[in-house]
Amino acid sequence: MPFASEQIQSVASQQLSKSDTIKLRNKHIGQACQLFYRSDPLKIVRGKGQYMFDEEGTRYLDCINNVAHVGHCHPEVVRAGALQMATISTNNRFLHDELVQCARTLTSKMPAPLSVCFFVNSGSEANDLALRLARNYTKRKDVITLDHAYHGHLQAVMEISPYKFNQPGGEQKPDYVHVAPCPDIYGGQFTDKLYPNADLGALYAQPIADICQRQLAKGHGIAAFIAESLQSCGGQILPPAGYFQAAYDAVHSTGGLCIADEVQVGFGRVGSHYWAFETQHVVPDIVAVAKPMGNGHPVGAVVTTPEIAQAFCDTGVAYFNTYGGNPVSCAIANAVMRVIDEEGLQQNAQQLGDYLMSECSQLKQEFDSVGDVRGMGLFVGIELVVDRESRTPDTKSARWVVNRMKQMHKVLVSSDGPNDNVIKLKPPMCFSHENADEFLLAFRECLTSLMQDQLQAAATVATSSSLATNGATAAETLANKTKMFERQDRLIKSV
Ligand SMILES: Cc1ncc(COP(=O)(O)O)c(C=O)c1O
């Protein structure tokens, strides 16, 4: 470790009381700033691996932090950053080995012809620059984005983020932005239930083809189609097979470019591949990466083809970013990529992802409230529903579960999706089998409690309906469910 544990403990304990921190935050930090668990926020003072610790030393299992990709405060990453900070940190208008080595490693992980990098400080900057590159190359402005997508907080990327602009107070979508349906086969426009034998990839790609043709007919085709390779904010969405291939074909054939936003899902998280777009066998023209790349340090990049990069250069307007690609950021990103390989974290994501998927699918068999379980590697979504048949989202229960997981089990998960009913898992990649079991046990307890509440409500209904002629059936159903609950309750208590 670059720092002794006593030094770390001392930093972690030199602090204001939690109530003073809240007071100061309320006074000096804009209220629009998002805060997890707002009614009872967490004060996190220290992190290690897949764990975070609050001011009282309580340990929380972190199941949502895809930024601390190789684990909170990984010693190799800390050492690389601290050493480079103590050596030199300047801008990328000087030659530096960490910069070129970072670009070499990053591009070595990408398929040809993605071989040229531009460094930035965040996912928002990466997507913003990706748009500039695409608009410059095509000399067009229009962009296709997916419903529920989030691509960042800067003006240009807020314009392509329905997740934000569709909120009641959101800014209006500009005319040059076109929204295609989110390829959600469980709750979206084309579901596997409504279209059981259809090619859902083709169905979801068709609206993209239609927009391309329509805009071309108007004389100003599409500059770019931008999409997360797996949509995170949309509710952990895995697009159907063939979707990106068909969508990319439609965009390319009308002269547009395809941008893959890998800000959340890149760097081996999906297990089977380093980049999530590879799972759909496509090669984007531009890839935006950030969050996991710095393991908590702000660094991102845009990776593109020599041709698109050359067209950007040909404008004569030099690209300069004071911090993007500074030696400290690049040393950190290099350490992150090294650790992913050396510690086999991509393989770990695959193995644990398979385990989580099979265990969560088991929960789906046991609990009616689990409507869908989907995932790839350490990117898993569990969709809670009020009713399986109608797939009606259960937003209230999802929020309740998120809070109970934190309050009672000290496990941090979050909920997302258009109805905020999808429990998201995207933990640090050092997540272990024991961690998966800890999550599963806690989650099972929450689902059981939910079911217990529902049974109580059903009991009230059954009592009154037993007075009616079909009372026997309702009472039987209740008895069966009660038996099932008792079995699960025993299981929980016995662990
Ligand atoms: C898919 C996606 N793209 C871009 C961004 C923006 O990244 P940043 O917050 O680093 O600017 C985010 C942030 O959550 C994201 O989820």
The ligand as a Tripos MOL2 file, in Angstrom:
@<TRIPOS>MOLECULE
LIG
   16    16     1     0     0
SMALL
NO_CHARGES

@<TRIPOS>ATOM
      1 C1        -24.2660    5.7220  -20.2490 C.3       1 LIG1
      2 C2        -23.6810    6.9700  -19.6960 C.ar      1 LIG1
      3 N1        -23.0630    7.8190  -20.5250 N.ar      1 LIG1
      4 C3        -22.5160    8.9600  -20.0780 C.ar      1 LIG1
      5 C4        -22.5810    9.3100  -18.7490 C.ar      1 LIG1
      6 C5        -21.9680   10.5820  -18.2620 C.3       1 LIG1
      7 O1        -20.7960   10.3000  -17.5930 O.3       1 LIG1
      8 P1        -20.1810   11.3570  -16.5370 P.3       1 LIG1
      9 O2        -21.0920   11.3790  -15.3670 O.co2     1 LIG1
     10 O3        -18.8250   10.7780  -16.2560 O.co2     1 LIG1
     11 O4        -20.0840   12.6700  -17.2180 O.co2     1 LIG1
     12 C6        -23.1980    8.4420  -17.8570 C.ar      1 LIG1
     13 C7        -23.2760    8.7800  -16.4150 C.2       1 LIG1
     14 O5        -23.9560    8.1920  -15.6320 O.2       1 LIG1
     15 C8        -23.7720    7.2490  -18.3390 C.ar      1 LIG1
     16 O6        -24.3970    6.4030  -17.5320 O.3       1 LIG1
@<TRIPOS>BOND
     1     1     2 1
     2     2     3 ar
     3     2    15 ar
     4     3     4 ar
     5     4     5 ar
     6     5     6 1
     7     5    12 ar
     8     6     7 1
     9     7     8 1
    10     8     9 2
    11     8    10 1
    12     8    11 1
    13    12    13 1
    14    12    15 ar
    15    13    14 2
    16    15    16 1
@<TRIPOS>SUBSTRUCTURE
     1 LIG1         1 GROUP 0 **** ****
